[in-house]
């Protein structure tokens, strides 16, 4: 007779416990597709590599499935998600850490206050962010630092309208009673949002008894250096479907890096120069995929997320893959708009299953 989930948990301890990743708010997040992705992945694998990890939602799912997980993202704010929730086994923020983070720091900088006051924040909130960022450097553990950055970044995407920084409506709508009634978080202090999120993120930290790793590198250069990877998952920006993540999340990267050597340009004060991913402009995308696939031939299985609105089209992608692997295509049709990367009603998400 099959045991219930509760009975299994009681009998076998923590082995069957599923840990919960806090809700993401990120263009193209695979939060609603991650089970579909896992269900169509090869199961007899030990090491899973998420090469464009973003919020690490896919890597976290595989971590829950007791796989060894490696995640990589070339943006530093995403790297810290992997550091805090994939590589981290047991370090959380305690009351002393929180008190330190919220204390007044006389040596705080003024980058956020000087650059983003009246862009995304009123002056008091901008100063709070400068102060909080300075206090992160006083924490005595790298995982604690990453957790603090990740939690505050999530507070920021809750506070700023639409959860991204490619618009100039945040302050105006935070003072609009009708907008605030629909979404009260846009008018709440960042301090309160941070404190509300701490328990969720602390509870998301767990040890799956694997030595998981996180990188912040160019994927094409990193892949040849990785050994014993059984399955790689590619979820690059979908060219043609909001591929420039730095335009949408530049402030999170600025907050994490606390730039001293960048210019801040246009209305939203994006940092300049930006990093080059190779997956944003049409003229570079095909060669980037060719280089990516050539660098990955030593990995037995590939999974590639893609979209019917992306460039190049599905048939070209299959041609590129078949130069190296056999491929099967799974399809998922969107029933509504999930928030980016072409995921509107009627479009299709493709999952290319590639094998030797």
C-alpha positions in Angstrom: 0.0 0.0 0.0 1.3 3.5 -0.9 2.0 5.8 2.0 0.5 9.2 2.1 2.9 12.2 1.8 2.4 12.9 5.5 3.2 9.3 6.4 6.3 9.3 4.2 7.5 12.5 5.8 7.0 11.0 9.3 8.6 7.7 8.4 11.6 9.0 6.5 12.2 12.4 8.2 13.2 15.3 6.1 13.9 13.4 2.9 10.4 14.1 1.4 10.1 17.7 2.6 9.6 20.2 -0.2 11.0 23.7 0.4 9.3 26.7 -1.0 11.0 29.5 -3.0 9.4 32.9 -2.2 7.3 34.2 -5.0 9.2 35.8 -7.9 8.3 38.9 -9.9 10.6 38.8 -12.9 10.1 39.1 -16.6 10.1 35.6 -18.1 10.2 33.8 -14.8 9.6 30.0 -15.1 7.7 29.9 -11.8 4.5 28.6 -13.4 6.4 26.3 -15.9 9.0 24.8 -13.7 7.1 21.5 -13.0 6.4 21.1 -16.7 10.1 21.6 -17.4 11.1 19.1 -14.7 8.6 16.5 -15.9 10.1 16.6 -19.4 13.7 16.4 -18.2 15.8 13.3 -18.0 15.5 11.9 -14.5 18.6 9.7 -14.1 21.0 12.7 -13.6 23.1 13.8 -10.7 24.3 17.3 -11.7 22.0 20.0 -13.2 23.4 23.3 -14.5 21.1 26.3 -15.0 23.2 28.5 -17.3 21.0 31.6 -17.4 19.6 31.3 -13.9 17.7 34.6 -13.3 15.7 34.1 -10.1 17.1 30.5 -9.8 13.5 29.2 -9.8 14.4 26.2 -12.0 17.6 25.5 -10.1 15.8 25.6 -6.8 13.2 23.1 -8.1 16.0 20.7 -9.0 17.6 21.3 -5.6 14.4 20.2 -4.1 14.6 17.1 -6.2 18.0 16.3 -4.5 20.1 17.0 -7.5 23.5 18.7 -7.3 22.8 22.2 -8.8 25.1 24.7 -10.4 23.6 28.1 -11.4 25.1 31.0 -13.3 23.9 34.4 -14.3 26.1 37.3 -15.7 24.1 39.9 -13.7 25.4 40.2 -10.1 22.0 40.7 -8.5 20.9 37.3 -9.9 24.1 35.7 -8.7 23.2 36.6 -5.2 19.9 34.7 -5.4 21.9 31.6 -6.3 24.4 32.3 -3.5 21.6 32.8 -0.9 19.3 30.0 -1.9 21.2 27.4 -4.0 24.7 27.3 -2.7 23.8 28.3 0.9 23.0 25.3 3.1 22.0 26.7 6.4 22.9 30.4 7.0 20.0 32.7 7.7 19.5 36.2 9.0 19.0 36.4 12.8 17.7 39.3 14.9 21.1 40.7 15.4 21.8 40.8 11.7 18.5 42.6 11.1 19.2 45.1 13.8 22.6 45.8 12.2 21.1 46.2 8.8 18.5 48.7 10.0 20.9 50.7 12.2 22.1 54.2 11.3 25.5 54.1 9.6 27.5 57.4 9.7 29.8 56.2 6.9 27.0 55.5 4.4 27.4 56.7 0.8 24.9 58.7 -1.2 24.8 57.0 -4.6 21.1 56.1 -4.4 20.0 59.4 -2.9 22.0 61.5 -5.3 21.0 59.5 -8.4 17.5 58.1 -7.9 15.7 60.6 -5.6 12.5 61.6 -7.4 13.2 59.0 -10.1 12.0 55.9 -8.2 12.0 57.0 -4.6 11.4 59.9 -2.3 14.5 61.2 -0.6 14.0 59.4 2.7 13.6 56.0 1.0 16.7 56.6 -1.2 18.7 57.5 1.9 17.4 54.4 3.6 18.7 52.3 0.7 22.2 53.9 0.9 22.3 53.2 4.6 21.1 49.6 4.3 23.6 48.9 1.5 26.5 50.2 3.7 25.4 48.0 6.5 25.4 44.9 4.4 29.2 45.2 4.2 29.3 44.9 8.0 27.7 41.4 8.0 30.2 38.7 9.0 29.2 36.1 6.4 29.0 36.1 2.6 25.7 34.1 2.6 24.2 36.6 5.0 25.3 39.4 2.7 23.7 37.7 -0.3 20.4 37.1 1.6 20.2 40.7 2.7 20.7 41.9 -0.9 18.2 39.4 -2.3 15.5 40.2 0.3 15.9 44.0 -0.2 15.8 43.5 -4.0 12.5 41.6 -3.7 11.2 44.4 -1.5 12.2 46.9 -4.3 10.3 44.9 -7.0 7.3 44.8 -4.7 7.4 48.6 -4.1 8.1 49.8 -7.6 5.1 49.6 -9.9 5.2 46.6 -12.3 8.2 45.2 -10.5 10.8 46.7 -12.8 12.7 49.9 -13.5 12.1 50.7 -17.2 9.4 53.3 -16.5 9.0 56.6 -14.6 5.6 56.0 -13.0 6.6 54.6 -9.6 6.4 57.8 -7.6 3.3 59.2 -9.3 1.3 56.0 -8.8 2.5 55.6 -5.2 0.6 58.8 -4.5 -2.5 57.8 -6.5 -5.2 56.6 -4.0 -6.8 54.3 -6.6 -3.5 52.7 -7.5 -2.6 52.3 -3.9 -5.9 50.7 -3.1 -5.3 48.1 -5.8 -1.6 47.5 -4.7 -0.9 48.9 -1.2 2.8 47.8 -1.3 3.7 50.6 -3.7 3.1 53.1 -0.9 4.7 51.1 2.0 8.2 51.9 3.4 11.0 49.6 2.2 11.9 48.9 5.8 8.5 47.3 6.4 8.6 45.3 3.2 12.0 44.0 4.0 11.0 42.8 7.5 7.9 41.1 6.1 10.0 39.1 3.6 12.8 38.0 6.0 10.9 34.9 7.4 10.0 33.7 3.9 13.6 33.8 2.7 15.0 32.3 5.9 12.6 29.4 5.6 13.7 28.9 2.0 17.3 28.1 2.9 17.9 24.4 3.1 20.6 21.7 2.7 19.9 19.1 0.1 23.2 17.4 1.1 24.9 18.3 -2.2 27.7 20.7 -2.9 25.8 23.2 -5.0 27.6 26.1 -6.7 26.9 29.6 -8.1 28.8 31.6 -10.7 28.6 35.1 -12.2 30.3 34.7 -15.5 29.7 34.7 -19.3 28.0 31.4 -19.9 29.8 30.5 -23.1 33.2 31.0 -21.4 32.1 29.2 -18.2 30.7 26.0 -19.7 34.0 24.4 -20.9 35.4 24.8 -17.4 32.6 22.7 -15.8 33.0 19.0 -15.3 30.6 16.1 -14.7 27.4 18.1 -15.7 24.7 15.7 -16.8 22.0 18.2 -17.8 22.3 21.9 -18.8 19.2 24.1 -19.0 19.4 27.2 -21.2 16.9 30.0 -20.7 18.6 32.9 -22.5 16.8 36.2 -23.2 14.3 35.7 -26.0 15.3 38.0 -28.7 12.2 39.9 -29.8 10.5 39.5 -26.4 12.0 42.0 -23.9 15.5 40.5 -24.1 17.4 43.4 -22.4 17.1 42.5 -18.7 19.5 45.3 -17.8 17.0 47.9 -19.1 14.4 46.5 -16.8 16.5 45.7 -13.7 19.3 48.1 -13.9 18.5 49.6 -10.5 18.9 46.2 -8.8 22.3 45.8 -10.4 23.3 49.3 -9.3 22.1 48.7 -5.8 24.1 45.5 -5.5 27.3 46.7 -7.2 27.0 50.3 -5.8 28.8 51.6 -8.9 31.6 54.2 -8.6 32.8 53.9 -12.2 29.5 54.2 -14.3 27.6 56.9 -15.9 23.8 57.1 -15.3 21.9 57.9 -18.5 18.4 58.6 -19.7 15.3 59.2 -17.6 15.5 56.0 -15.5 19.2 56.5 -14.8 20.5 53.2 -16.4 24.2 52.6 -15.8 26.5 52.9 -18.7 28.2 51.1 -20.2 26.1 48.0 -19.9 27.4 44.4 -19.9 27.2 42.5 -23.2 25.3 39.2 -23.1 25.3 38.4 -26.8 21.6 37.5 -26.7 19.9 40.9 -27.1 20.4 42.1 -30.7 19.2 40.2 -33.8 22.5 40.5 -35.6 24.4 38.7 -32.7 21.9 36.0 -31.7 22.6 33.2 -34.2 26.3 33.2 -33.6 25.8 33.3 -29.9 23.7 30.2 -30.0 26.3 28.5 -32.3 29.0 29.3 -29.8 26.8 28.2 -26.9 26.0 24.9 -28.4 29.6 24.2 -29.5 30.8 24.9 -26.0 28.3 22.5 -24.6 28.8 19.3 -26.7 30.4 17.5 -23.7 27.2 17.7 -21.7 24.9 14.7 -22.5 21.5 16.4 -22.1 20.3 19.9 -22.9 17.0 21.5 -22.2 16.3 24.8 -23.9 13.4 27.1 -23.1 12.2 29.2 -26.0 9.1 31.0 -27.3 7.1 31.2 -30.5 7.6 35.0 -30.7 11.4 34.8 -30.5 14.1 35.2 -33.0 15.4 33.1 -34.7 12.3 31.0 -35.3 11.8 27.5 -34.1 12.9 25.8 -37.3 16.2 27.7 -37.3 16.8 26.8 -33.7 16.2 23.1 -34.5 18.7 23.3 -37.3 21.3 24.8 -35.0 20.7 22.2 -32.3 20.9 19.3 -34.8 24.4 20.1 -35.7 25.3 18.7 -32.2 22.4 16.8 -30.7 19.1 15.0 -31.5 16.1 17.1 -30.5 12.5 16.7 -29.5 10.2 19.7 -28.9 7.6 20.0 -26.2 5.0 22.8 -26.4 3.0 24.7 -23.9 0.4 27.3 -25.0 -0.1 30.3 -22.8 -3.7 30.8 -21.6 -3.0 34.3 -20.3 -0.2 36.9 -19.9 2.5 35.8 -17.5 4.6 39.0 -17.7 7.3 39.0 -20.3 9.5 37.2 -22.8 6.6 36.9 -25.3 4.3 35.0 -22.8 1.0 36.4 -23.9 -2.2 34.4 -24.6 -2.0 32.2 -27.6 1.8 32.2 -27.9 3.7 28.9 -27.3 6.6 28.1 -24.9 8.9 25.6 -26.5 11.1 23.2 -24.6 13.8 21.6 -26.7 14.9 18.3 -25.3 18.4 17.6 -26.7 20.3 14.4 -26.4 23.1 12.3 -27.9 
